[in-house]
Amino acid sequence: MKVLFVASGNSRFYDIAPFIKSQGEALLEEGVEVSYFSVRGKGAMHYIHNALQLRKFLKKNDFDLIHAHYSLCGWVAVLARPGLPVVLSLMGDDARGSFISREQRSFRSRLLLLLTRSVQPFVDAIIYKAPNMLGAIHRRKIAYLVPNGVRLDQFQLMGEENRRSLGMRPDKKYVLFLGNPKDLNKNIALVRQAIGLLNRPDVELVNIFDADHDTVVKYMNAADVFTLCSFSEGSPNVVKEAMTCNCPVVATDVGDVAWVLGDTPGCFVSDHNPENFARQLSGALAFSESAGRTQGRKRILELGLDSVSIAQKLNGIYRDTLGGPPGNRVRAGTTAPQIGGQLQAVD
């Protein structure tokens, strides 16, 4: 089977997001041949240009199926395809919206949600990452619940020498925040307020944004606590990646975060109240000081969120879409993901 991934290519560090590239590499190990088409630029004219470029590319190359990651890339695929089936992955803000405060979506976000709904009649299957994204899907009979997986080999555990190589002081506690500090939905203000409330001079916030993959892995292994403060997410991969590095976590209750963290010692879920977040952050720091690292990697394996397990699910969806023998169906449901087992179809 030959599948073309269509995904954003706007980062200055990579042509395709690492977690999408990892998904393709895992599928290759399952016998699926994956190629990539990067959608570059933003705005209507750029997307039309990309659709024309993709149409030319498809005339010269044969594929069985297109897998578009993000609803706008879905539009590029739909406009360009010469009769090929299209599988669309909704990624998060294209299903839930992007918030500028706890209750208010941005104008761009409302437009994006409209485009997400309007592209659905033209695709053959829809993948969503977390149960809270189901409300954006009106063609639920073709919807599959499949979170992104983590390539365990790309998130190896590292020792103390890694922390020293980053220049981290032994008398400091480092709280990691990955995300654009200018993105209001990522809500860096929450962790800043929480650290201020702790009133601990030894606690320092480290904000790494748009860094290369190797740098992210190093900081996830070195940080005392990883934090996610977002107002809205689907199935944030950074939480799974931090857990794979056995880093203590404090995260707001968005997407499937509570399910992913479970009752893992050293991992805490909070609301958006700064005092409550500070309380959970204090607990995570205390855990880091007493126990060091978590058993998050074990939790990821238990949930079947490794890339191999997810690739097998995707392979089944591709076969279903192409009309072959049914694969491992992970159809739309309203309960928490159960990737290690089976979800029943909801019609």
C-alpha positions as CSV (number, residue, x, y, z in Angstrom):
1,M,0.0,0.0,0.0
2,K,1.3,3.5,-0.9
3,V,0.1,6.4,1.2
4,L,0.9,10.1,0.8
5,F,1.0,12.2,3.9
6,V,-0.1,15.8,3.3
7,A,1.0,18.0,6.3
8,S,2.2,21.5,7.2
9,G,5.8,22.4,6.3
10,N,6.1,25.8,7.9
11,S,8.5,25.1,10.7
12,R,12.1,26.4,10.3
13,F,13.4,23.3,11.9
14,Y,11.7,20.5,9.8
15,D,9.7,20.0,6.7
16,I,7.2,17.8,8.4
17,A,6.4,17.8,12.2
18,P,8.4,15.1,13.9
19,F,5.4,13.3,15.4
20,I,3.9,13.0,11.9
21,K,7.2,11.8,10.4
22,S,7.5,9.3,13.2
23,Q,4.0,8.0,12.4
24,G,5.1,7.5,8.8
25,E,8.2,5.6,9.9
26,A,6.2,3.3,12.1
27,L,3.8,2.6,9.2
28,L,6.8,1.7,7.1
29,E,7.6,-1.0,9.6
30,E,4.0,-2.3,9.1
31,G,4.6,-2.6,5.3
32,V,2.9,0.7,4.3
33,E,5.0,2.8,2.0
34,V,4.7,6.5,3.1
35,S,5.7,9.6,1.1
36,Y,5.3,13.2,2.2
37,F,4.0,16.4,0.7
38,S,4.7,19.6,2.7
39,V,2.1,22.4,2.6
40,R,4.0,25.6,2.8
41,G,2.7,29.1,3.4
42,K,-0.5,30.4,5.0
43,G,-3.6,32.1,3.7
44,A,-6.1,31.2,1.0
45,M,-3.8,31.9,-1.9
46,H,-1.0,29.7,-0.5
47,Y,-3.4,26.8,0.1
48,I,-4.7,27.1,-3.5
49,H,-1.1,27.2,-4.8
50,N,-0.3,24.1,-2.7
51,A,-3.4,22.3,-4.1
52,L,-2.2,23.0,-7.6
53,Q,1.3,21.8,-6.8
54,L,-0.1,18.6,-5.2
55,R,-2.2,17.9,-8.3
56,K,1.0,18.0,-10.4
57,F,2.8,15.8,-8.0
58,L,0.0,13.2,-8.0
59,K,0.0,13.1,-11.8
60,K,3.6,12.0,-11.7
61,N,3.3,9.6,-8.7
62,D,0.9,6.8,-7.9
63,F,-0.7,6.4,-4.4
64,D,-3.5,4.3,-3.1
65,L,-4.6,6.9,-0.5
66,I,-3.9,10.4,0.9
67,H,-3.7,11.0,4.6
68,A,-4.1,14.7,5.3
69,H,-3.0,16.0,8.8
70,Y,-5.1,19.0,9.8
71,S,-8.3,20.2,8.2
72,L,-6.7,22.9,6.0
73,C,-4.3,20.2,4.6
74,G,-7.5,18.2,4.1
75,W,-8.8,20.9,1.8
76,V,-5.5,20.9,-0.1
77,A,-5.9,17.2,-0.6
78,V,-9.5,17.3,-1.6
79,L,-8.9,20.1,-4.1
80,A,-6.0,18.2,-5.7
81,R,-6.9,14.6,-5.6
82,P,-7.6,12.7,-8.8
83,G,-10.2,10.4,-7.4
84,L,-8.0,9.1,-4.5
85,P,-9.5,8.4,-1.1
86,V,-8.6,10.9,1.6
87,V,-8.2,10.2,5.3
88,L,-8.3,13.3,7.4
89,S,-6.7,13.6,10.8
90,L,-8.1,16.4,13.0
91,M,-5.2,17.6,15.2
92,G,-6.8,19.7,17.9
93,D,-7.5,23.4,17.3
94,D,-9.2,22.5,14.0
95,A,-11.7,20.5,16.1
96,R,-11.8,22.4,19.4
97,G,-10.7,25.8,18.5
98,S,-7.9,28.0,19.8
99,F,-8.7,30.1,22.8
100,I,-7.5,33.6,23.7
101,S,-9.0,33.2,27.2
102,R,-10.6,30.4,29.2
103,E,-14.0,30.9,27.4
104,Q,-13.3,32.9,24.3
105,R,-12.2,31.5,20.9
106,S,-10.2,33.6,18.5
107,F,-11.9,34.8,15.3
108,R,-9.4,32.8,13.2
109,S,-10.4,29.8,15.2
110,R,-14.1,30.1,14.5
111,L,-13.3,30.3,10.8
112,L,-11.1,27.2,11.0
113,L,-13.9,25.3,12.7
114,L,-16.3,26.2,9.8
115,L,-13.7,24.9,7.3
116,T,-13.4,21.7,9.4
117,R,-17.1,21.0,9.1
118,S,-17.3,21.9,5.4
119,V,-14.5,19.6,4.3
120,Q,-16.0,16.5,5.9
121,P,-18.4,15.6,3.0
122,F,-15.4,15.2,0.7
123,V,-13.2,12.9,2.7
124,D,-13.5,9.1,3.2
125,A,-12.4,8.7,6.8
126,I,-11.9,11.1,9.7
127,I,-9.4,10.4,12.6
128,Y,-9.7,12.4,15.8
129,K,-7.3,12.3,18.7
130,A,-9.4,12.6,21.8
131,P,-13.1,12.3,22.8
132,N,-13.6,16.0,23.3
133,M,-13.0,16.5,19.5
134,L,-16.1,14.4,18.6
135,G,-18.4,17.4,18.6
136,A,-16.7,18.9,15.5
137,I,-17.5,15.7,13.5
138,H,-20.9,15.4,11.8
139,R,-20.0,12.3,9.7
140,R,-19.5,10.0,12.7
141,K,-20.0,6.8,10.9
142,I,-16.6,7.3,9.2
143,A,-14.8,8.6,12.4
144,Y,-12.1,6.8,14.2
145,L,-10.6,7.6,17.6
146,V,-6.8,7.3,17.4
147,P,-4.4,9.4,19.4
148,N,-0.9,10.1,18.1
149,G,1.7,7.6,19.3
150,V,5.3,8.1,20.5
151,R,8.4,6.6,19.0
152,L,10.0,5.2,22.1
153,D,13.4,4.9,20.3
154,Q,13.4,8.6,19.7
155,F,12.7,9.5,23.4
156,Q,15.4,7.6,25.1
157,L,16.1,8.0,28.8
158,M,19.2,10.0,29.7
159,G,21.3,10.3,32.8
160,E,22.7,13.2,34.9
161,E,25.4,14.0,32.4
162,N,22.6,15.3,30.0
163,R,21.5,17.8,32.7
164,R,25.1,19.0,33.1
165,S,25.6,19.3,29.4
166,L,22.7,21.8,29.3
167,G,24.3,23.9,32.0
168,M,21.7,23.2,34.6
169,R,22.7,23.9,38.1
170,P,22.3,21.2,40.8
171,D,20.9,23.7,43.3
172,K,18.1,24.7,40.9
173,K,14.7,23.2,40.0
174,Y,13.7,23.6,36.4
175,V,10.1,23.7,35.2
176,L,9.8,23.1,31.5
177,F,7.2,24.8,29.3
178,L,7.2,23.9,25.6
179,G,5.2,26.3,23.4
180,N,5.0,29.7,21.9
181,P,4.8,32.2,24.7
182,K,2.9,34.5,22.4
183,D,0.2,31.9,21.8
184,L,-2.6,32.8,24.2
185,N,-4.1,29.4,24.0
186,K,-0.9,27.9,25.4
187,N,-1.3,30.1,28.4
188,I,2.3,30.5,29.7
189,A,0.9,33.1,32.1
190,L,-0.5,30.3,34.3
191,V,2.9,28.6,35.0
192,R,4.5,32.0,35.5
193,Q,1.9,32.9,38.1
194,A,2.1,29.5,39.8
195,I,5.9,29.8,40.1
196,G,5.5,33.3,41.5
197,L,3.1,32.0,44.1
198,L,5.5,29.3,45.2
199,N,8.0,32.0,46.2
200,R,10.9,29.7,45.7
201,P,14.1,31.3,44.4
202,D,15.4,27.9,43.4
203,V,12.6,27.2,40.9
204,E,13.3,28.5,37.4
205,L,11.0,28.4,34.3
206,V,12.6,27.1,31.1
207,N,10.6,28.0,27.9
208,I,11.8,26.1,24.8
209,F,9.8,27.0,21.7
210,D,10.3,25.7,18.1
211,A,13.4,23.8,19.0
212,D,14.8,20.9,17.1
213,H,13.8,17.4,18.2
214,D,17.0,16.4,19.9
215,T,17.0,19.5,22.0
216,V,13.4,18.8,23.1
217,V,14.3,15.3,24.2
218,K,17.3,16.6,26.2
219,Y,15.2,19.1,28.1
220,M,12.4,16.6,28.8
221,N,15.0,14.3,30.3
222,A,16.7,17.1,32.3
223,A,13.7,19.1,33.6
224,D,12.4,18.5,37.1
225,V,8.8,19.1,36.0
226,F,7.1,19.4,32.6
227,T,4.0,21.7,32.4
228,L,1.1,22.1,30.0
229,C,-1.1,25.1,30.7
230,S,-3.4,25.2,27.6
231,F,-7.0,26.3,27.5
232,S,-7.8,23.7,24.8
233,E,-6.0,20.7,23.3
234,G,-6.9,17.5,21.5
235,S,-4.4,14.9,22.5
236,P,-1.2,16.8,23.2
237,N,1.8,14.8,22.2
238,V,4.2,16.8,24.4
239,V,2.5,15.3,27.5
240,K,3.0,11.7,26.1
241,E,6.6,12.6,25.2
242,A,7.4,14.0,28.6
243,M,5.9,10.8,30.2
244,T,8.0,8.7,27.9
245,C,11.1,10.5,29.3
246,N,9.7,9.7,32.9
247,C,9.5,13.5,33.6
248,P,7.0,14.6,36.3
249,V,4.1,16.4,34.8
250,V,1.6,19.1,35.8
251,A,-1.1,19.7,33.1
252,T,-4.4,21.4,32.8
253,D,-7.4,19.2,32.3
254,V,-7.7,19.4,28.5
255,G,-8.2,16.8,25.8
256,D,-7.2,13.4,26.9
257,V,-4.6,14.5,29.4
258,A,-6.3,13.1,32.5
259,W,-6.7,9.7,30.9
260,V,-3.1,9.7,29.7
261,L,-1.7,10.7,33.1
262,G,-4.0,8.4,35.0
263,D,-2.9,7.8,38.5
264,T,0.9,7.8,37.7
265,P,2.7,9.0,40.8
266,G,4.4,12.4,40.1
267,C,1.9,13.4,37.4
268,F,-0.8,15.9,38.3
269,V,-3.9,17.4,36.6
270,S,-5.0,20.9,37.5
271,D,-7.7,23.4,36.5
272,H,-6.7,26.9,35.3
273,N,-6.7,28.5,38.7
274,P,-3.1,29.8,39.5
275,E,-3.3,28.8,43.2
276,N,-4.4,25.2,42.3
277,F,-1.8,24.9,39.6
278,A,0.8,26.1,42.1
279,R,-0.3,23.5,44.6
280,Q,0.0,20.7,42.0
281,L,3.4,22.1,40.8
282,S,4.6,22.0,44.4
283,G,3.6,18.4,44.6
284,A,5.4,17.5,41.4
285,L,8.5,19.3,42.6
286,A,8.4,17.4,45.9
287,F,8.0,14.1,44.0
288,S,11.0,15.1,41.8
289,E,13.1,15.8,44.9
290,S,12.2,12.6,46.7
291,A,11.7,10.0,43.9
292,G,13.4,11.6,40.9
293,R,11.6,10.3,37.9
294,T,8.2,8.8,37.2
295,Q,7.0,5.6,35.6
296,G,5.4,7.5,32.8
297,R,7.1,5.4,30.1
298,K,5.5,2.3,31.5
299,R,2.1,4.0,31.5
300,I,2.5,4.9,27.8
301,L,3.2,1.3,26.9
302,E,0.3,0.1,29.0
303,L,-2.1,2.4,27.1
304,G,-0.8,1.2,23.8
305,L,0.3,4.8,22.9
306,D,3.6,3.6,21.4
307,S,4.0,4.3,17.7
308,V,3.9,0.6,16.7
309,S,0.5,0.1,18.3
310,I,-0.9,3.2,16.7
311,A,0.5,2.3,13.3
312,Q,-1.3,-1.0,13.4
313,K,-4.6,0.9,14.0
314,L,-3.9,3.3,11.1
315,N,-3.1,0.4,8.8
316,G,-6.5,-1.1,9.7
317,I,-8.2,2.2,8.9
318,Y,-6.5,2.4,5.5
319,R,-7.7,-1.1,4.7
320,D,-11.2,-0.2,5.7
321,T,-11.1,2.9,3.6
322,L,-9.9,1.1,0.6
323,G,-12.6,-1.6,1.0
324,G,-10.3,-4.4,2.1
325,P,-10.8,-6.7,5.1
326,P,-11.8,-4.7,8.2
327,G,-8.9,-3.6,10.3
328,N,-8.8,-2.8,14.0
329,R,-11.8,-0.5,14.1
330,V,-11.5,2.4,16.5
331,R,-14.8,4.1,15.7
332,A,-16.3,7.2,17.2
333,G,-17.2,7.0,20.8
334,T,-17.8,9.4,23.7
335,T,-15.8,7.6,26.3
336,A,-12.1,7.9,27.0
337,P,-9.8,6.2,24.5
338,Q,-9.0,2.5,25.0
339,I,-6.3,2.0,22.5
340,G,-5.1,-1.1,24.1
341,G,-8.5,-2.7,23.5
342,Q,-11.4,-2.2,21.2
343,L,-13.9,0.7,20.9
344,Q,-17.4,-0.1,19.6
345,A,-18.9,1.8,16.7
346,V,-21.4,4.5,17.6
347,D,-24.0,5.2,14.8
